[in-house]
Amino acid sequence: MKHHEKLGQVGRKSFSLLARLGRYELAMLLCVAVLSGGIWGFVALADEVIEGDTRSIDESLLLALRNPADLSDPIGPGWVEEMGRDFTALGGVGVLVLITLGALGYLLLARHYRAALFASIAVPGGILLSTVMKLGFDRPRPDLVPHEAMVYTASFPSGHSMMSAVTYLTLAALLIRVQPALRLKAYLLILAILLTLLVGISRVYLGVHWPTDVLAGWTAGASWAALCWIVMHWLQRHGQLEPEESSSSIE
């Protein structure tokens, strides 16, 4: 009887191990796909922008969000416009720094010191990349409609869109790996994606970016976050980062 129980325990542990390995490999494949697809998409989009082939669709989408009788008036009531400013603030440097510091504080209190160190390098690194890319392309801001928010840098790629993708998705990837519950992992990832989308859409709504600027920011930011996840996975497998917690660890 004991022999059968031991065999059952070994079988359950082996199945659990295989399931975890399967999830890791699937997640790795997805990250590689996002990274390669994002880089390809950004390069292709940048080429189209440089050639001027996106001008027509950019103008159409930008004007679709304005009152035809008054291009200085975004569509929707006043509270929608105010909400757009609130959403765009979620991609501002001050807010992103505050959220990053909050996440670092959580990781330090949870004694994930190496993960905190990794985040303190990965997030600023992505923001620096966004700044350098803006300087490299130096695309003018939209001139079809009045800007509903202050701008002082070039247009391509959208800094708010890329920095929010870098910050929210990278921090979510880090926090996911230290959260044992699957539902919390899903919640963090969905929340990060939602915040990133809201920031990008608000930039077009406020007339401060062409739609292709935002799309480029999303692809570049998602690629950076995917690269960070791959590096985290490699560091964890080599014992340089705290191991990922699974649901079995709280049972």
Backbone torsions as a table, in degrees:
resi	resn	phi	psi	omega
1	MET	NA	-46.8	178.4
2	LYS	-62.1	-36.3	179.7
3	HIS	-61.7	-43.1	179.9
4	HIS	-66.2	-37.4	178.3
5	GLU	-64.4	-41.6	178.7
6	LYS	-63.9	-41.8	177.3
7	LEU	-61.3	-39.4	178.9
8	GLY	-64.4	-41.0	179.1
9	GLN	-65.6	-42.0	177.9
10	VAL	-62.6	-41.5	179.8
11	GLY	-63.9	-42.5	179.7
12	ARG	-66.0	-40.7	178.8
13	LYS	-65.6	-40.1	179.4
14	SER	-65.1	-42.6	178.9
15	PHE	-63.6	-41.8	178.8
16	SER	-63.1	-41.2	178.7
17	LEU	-63.3	-45.0	179.2
18	LEU	-63.0	-38.4	179.2
19	ALA	-64.1	-42.5	178.9
20	ARG	-65.3	-42.9	178.1
21	LEU	-61.3	-39.2	178.3
22	GLY	-62.5	-41.8	178.1
23	ARG	-65.0	-41.3	179.9
24	TYR	-62.3	-46.2	-178.1
25	GLU	-65.2	-40.3	178.3
26	LEU	-64.1	-44.3	178.6
27	ALA	-62.4	-39.2	178.7
28	MET	-64.6	-42.8	177.9
29	LEU	-62.0	-41.3	178.8
30	LEU	-63.7	-41.7	179.6
31	CYS	-66.1	-41.0	177.2
32	VAL	-63.1	-39.6	179.1
33	ALA	-65.5	-42.9	178.4
34	VAL	-64.6	-42.7	-179.9
35	LEU	-62.6	-52.3	-178.2
36	SER	-67.2	-42.6	178.8
37	GLY	-65.3	-38.7	179.0
38	GLY	-65.9	-42.5	178.6
39	ILE	-64.4	-45.6	178.1
40	TRP	-60.9	-44.8	-179.0
41	GLY	-63.4	-41.0	-179.8
42	PHE	-65.2	-45.5	-179.2
43	VAL	-62.0	-44.2	179.8
44	ALA	-64.2	-42.0	-179.4
45	LEU	-66.8	-42.2	178.5
46	ALA	-61.5	-39.8	178.5
47	ASP	-62.8	-42.4	179.0
48	GLU	-64.9	-39.5	-179.9
49	VAL	-66.1	-45.1	179.8
50	ILE	-61.0	-38.4	179.7
51	GLU	-75.9	-13.1	-179.1
52	GLY	83.0	13.1	-175.8
53	ASP	-77.4	-13.0	-178.8
54	THR	-97.9	0.4	-174.9
55	ARG	-57.1	-45.4	-175.7
56	SER	-63.4	-49.6	-178.6
57	ILE	-69.6	-33.2	176.5
58	ASP	-61.3	-46.9	-178.9
59	GLU	-65.7	-41.6	-178.7
60	SER	-62.1	-45.9	-179.0
61	LEU	-68.4	-38.3	-179.6
62	LEU	-66.4	-43.6	-179.7
63	LEU	-70.9	-25.8	179.0
64	ALA	-65.6	-20.0	-179.8
65	LEU	-97.2	14.1	-179.8
66	ARG	-123.6	153.8	174.8
67	ASN	-68.9	119.0	-177.5
68	PRO	-57.0	-29.4	-178.6
69	ALA	-82.2	-16.8	-178.5
70	ASP	-153.2	98.4	-175.1
71	LEU	-68.4	-10.6	176.2
72	SER	-83.3	-3.4	-176.2
73	ASP	-112.8	109.6	175.0
74	PRO	-63.0	150.9	-179.7
75	ILE	-64.4	150.5	179.0
76	GLY	99.1	164.5	177.8
77	PRO	-68.5	172.5	-176.3
78	GLY	-61.1	-34.3	-178.2
79	TRP	-68.4	-27.4	176.6
80	VAL	-67.9	-41.9	177.8
81	GLU	-62.1	-41.5	178.5
82	GLU	-65.6	-37.8	177.4
83	MET	-65.0	-35.3	176.6
84	GLY	-60.4	-39.4	177.4
85	ARG	-67.3	-37.2	177.3
86	ASP	-63.0	-45.1	-179.2
87	PHE	-65.0	-40.0	-177.8
88	THR	-67.3	-27.7	178.2
89	ALA	-66.2	-23.9	178.8
90	LEU	-66.6	-14.8	177.2
91	GLY	-106.0	7.8	178.1
92	GLY	-76.4	157.1	-175.9
93	VAL	-60.4	-44.1	-178.2
94	GLY	-60.5	-45.7	-180.0
95	VAL	-66.3	-43.3	-178.8
96	LEU	-65.0	-38.3	176.5
97	VAL	-63.9	-43.3	-179.6
98	LEU	-63.0	-44.0	-179.8
99	ILE	-66.0	-39.5	178.6
100	THR	-63.2	-43.9	178.4
101	LEU	-63.5	-37.9	177.3
102	GLY	-63.3	-42.5	178.3
103	ALA	-66.2	-39.4	177.8
104	LEU	-63.2	-40.1	177.6
105	GLY	-61.4	-41.5	178.3
106	TYR	-62.2	-46.2	-178.6
107	LEU	-63.1	-38.2	179.6
108	LEU	-68.8	-41.9	178.5
109	LEU	-65.6	-31.5	177.5
110	ALA	-82.7	2.2	178.2
111	ARG	65.0	31.3	171.8
112	HIS	-99.1	69.6	-171.2
113	TYR	-66.7	-39.7	-179.0
114	ARG	-70.8	-36.4	176.2
115	ALA	-63.5	-39.4	177.7
116	ALA	-63.8	-41.3	177.6
117	LEU	-63.1	-42.3	179.0
118	PHE	-61.8	-43.7	-179.8
119	ALA	-63.9	-37.5	-178.7
120	SER	-68.4	-15.5	176.6
121	ILE	-99.7	-42.1	-173.4
122	ALA	-67.3	-46.4	-176.3
123	VAL	-68.0	-51.9	176.5
124	PRO	-60.9	-33.1	178.2
125	GLY	-62.2	-41.8	178.0
126	GLY	-67.2	-39.2	178.1
127	ILE	-65.5	-39.7	176.5
128	LEU	-63.0	-41.1	177.4
129	LEU	-60.4	-40.9	178.2
130	SER	-60.3	-43.1	-179.9
131	THR	-64.2	-43.6	-179.6
132	VAL	-64.5	-41.0	179.9
133	MET	-64.2	-38.5	177.3
134	LYS	-60.5	-44.5	179.9
135	LEU	-64.5	-34.2	-178.5
136	GLY	-70.2	-38.4	-177.1
137	PHE	-90.1	-39.6	175.7
138	ASP	50.8	47.0	178.2
139	ARG	-79.8	135.4	178.7
140	PRO	-65.7	154.1	176.2
141	ARG	-71.6	161.0	176.8
142	PRO	-58.7	138.9	179.9
143	ASP	-118.4	9.8	-178.8
144	LEU	-78.8	-34.1	-174.3
145	VAL	-132.9	155.1	175.2
146	PRO	-64.5	145.9	179.0
147	HIS	-81.6	134.3	179.8
148	GLU	-96.9	8.6	177.2
149	ALA	-149.7	154.0	-179.0
150	MET	-72.2	135.9	177.9
151	VAL	-132.4	148.4	-178.2
152	TYR	-149.1	12.8	177.2
153	THR	-130.3	176.9	178.7
154	ALA	-68.6	172.8	-168.8
155	SER	-95.5	-33.3	-171.7
156	PHE	-113.5	131.0	-12.7
157	PRO	-76.8	167.8	178.4
158	SER	-63.3	118.8	-179.2
159	GLY	-65.8	-42.3	178.7
160	HIS	-60.8	-43.7	-178.0
161	SER	-66.0	-44.2	-177.8
162	MET	-71.5	-43.6	-178.1
163	MET	-66.5	-36.4	177.5
164	SER	-68.3	-39.4	177.1
165	ALA	-64.2	-44.8	179.1
166	VAL	-59.7	-49.7	-174.1
167	THR	-71.0	-56.0	-174.6
168	TYR	-66.9	-44.4	-177.3
169	LEU	-72.1	-38.2	179.1
170	THR	-67.7	-45.2	178.3
171	LEU	-64.8	-38.3	177.3
172	ALA	-62.6	-41.6	178.7
173	ALA	-61.1	-38.7	178.6
174	LEU	-69.7	-47.2	-177.6
175	LEU	-67.6	-32.2	177.7
176	ILE	-60.6	-37.4	-175.6
177	ARG	-76.1	-12.4	177.2
178	VAL	-111.3	6.6	177.0
179	GLN	-102.1	126.1	-177.7
180	PRO	-78.9	-29.9	-173.4
181	ALA	-84.8	131.0	-178.8
182	LEU	-62.1	-38.5	-178.3
183	ARG	-65.7	-33.1	176.8
184	LEU	-71.1	-37.1	176.2
185	LYS	-60.5	-47.1	-179.5
186	ALA	-63.9	-41.8	-179.7
187	TYR	-61.1	-46.9	-179.0
188	LEU	-62.4	-42.5	-179.0
189	LEU	-66.8	-45.1	-179.7
190	ILE	-64.1	-41.2	178.8
191	LEU	-62.7	-43.1	179.4
192	ALA	-62.5	-43.1	179.2
193	ILE	-64.9	-42.9	-179.1
194	LEU	-62.3	-45.6	179.4
195	LEU	-62.4	-41.3	179.4
196	THR	-62.3	-43.8	179.8
197	LEU	-65.6	-42.3	-178.9
198	LEU	-63.4	-40.1	178.8
199	VAL	-63.0	-47.4	-178.1
200	GLY	-63.7	-45.2	-179.9
201	ILE	-62.5	-38.6	-179.5
202	SER	-64.5	-30.1	-179.7
203	ARG	-67.4	-38.7	176.8
204	VAL	-72.6	-41.4	-179.3
205	TYR	-59.8	-37.8	-179.7
206	LEU	-82.5	-2.6	174.6
207	GLY	77.6	16.3	-176.8
208	VAL	-98.8	-4.4	179.1
209	HIS	-145.0	147.4	168.0
210	TRP	-72.9	149.8	178.1
211	PRO	-55.3	-37.0	-179.9
212	THR	-69.0	-25.6	173.7
213	ASP	-62.1	-45.1	-178.6
214	VAL	-66.9	-44.2	179.5
215	LEU	-60.4	-41.0	177.9
216	ALA	-64.8	-40.1	178.1
217	GLY	-63.4	-41.1	177.9
218	TRP	-62.8	-47.3	-176.9
219	THR	-65.3	-41.8	179.6
220	ALA	-67.3	-43.0	-179.7
221	GLY	-66.2	-41.7	178.5
222	ALA	-65.1	-37.3	178.0
223	SER	-63.5	-42.4	178.5
224	TRP	-63.1	-43.9	179.3
225	ALA	-63.0	-40.4	178.4
226	ALA	-64.1	-40.8	177.3
227	LEU	-62.1	-41.4	178.4
228	CYS	-62.8	-40.2	179.1
229	TRP	-63.3	-42.4	179.9
230	ILE	-62.9	-43.1	178.8
231	VAL	-64.6	-42.5	177.5
232	MET	-59.0	-44.5	180.0
233	HIS	-60.3	-43.7	-179.8
234	TRP	-64.6	-42.8	-179.7
235	LEU	-65.0	-38.8	179.1
236	GLN	-67.3	-39.8	179.6
237	ARG	-65.7	-25.0	179.8
238	HIS	-102.4	13.9	174.2
239	GLY	72.9	15.9	-179.3
240	GLN	-93.5	-6.0	-179.7
241	LEU	-139.5	149.9	-179.7
242	GLU	-55.0	138.7	-178.2
243	PRO	-66.4	152.8	178.3
244	GLU	-69.0	136.6	177.3
245	GLU	-88.2	138.2	179.0
246	SER	-114.4	168.0	-178.2
247	SER	-61.9	-26.4	-179.5
248	SER	-67.3	-20.8	-177.2
249	SER	-74.5	-12.8	-179.5
250	ILE	-110.2	3.5	178.3
251	GLU	-82.1	NA	NA
